[in-house]
Amino acid sequence: MAPLEALYGRRCRTPLCWSNMQEKRNLGLELVWEVEDKVRLVCKRLKAAPDRQKFYADLRCRDNENQVGDKVFLKVSLWKKVLRLGRKGKISLRFIGAYEVTEQIGHVTYHFLLPPELEHIHDIFHVPMLQKYRSDPSHIVHVEEIEVRSDLSYEEELVAILDHEIKVLHNKTILLVKVL
């Protein structure tokens, strides 16, 4: 379907036939004015569509929130075919990091210092790929060192038995113990 047909609901006619054919009148200056009015109307309606799209796109835009020195997470859900980080599928990572912003390149692009395992990735990212990191002490997870033997086994140290329960099934009983 032609654009003019979509706008007006009828097929496009040449400028000479834009006026009604039932009226018999001389072609002249009035026809030129009428054609100019129709052209202005077409331009106005063709401009309305991108203006409407820009309005809806601007509603979703967010302001530039990051400064040099802030920490951000990187969105990796779109990198599935390029780079797999951790698990794949539903439980794959959505964000990695937190990485520090080292430089602001433009209004919406940032440069990061990435670790060596991500050195094959370009280190400049666009704002939609970022999630701001809000510092929270509960996010810090302390990992204890575990000594692994040469046969890849380790020794478990039990601190205390917190609770125990007997679960009764149809034909057997199971002893459940909660150990710290």
Secondary structure, 3 states (H helix, E strand, C coil): CCHHHHHHCCCCCCHHHCCCCCCCCCCCHHHHHHHHHHHHHHHHHHHHHHHHHHHHHHHHCCCCCCCCCCEEEEECHHHCCCCCCCCCHHHCCCEEEEEEEEEECCCCEEEECCCHHHCCCCCEEEHHHEEECCCCHHHCCCCCCCCCCCCCCCCCCCCCEEEEEEEECCCCEEEEEEEC
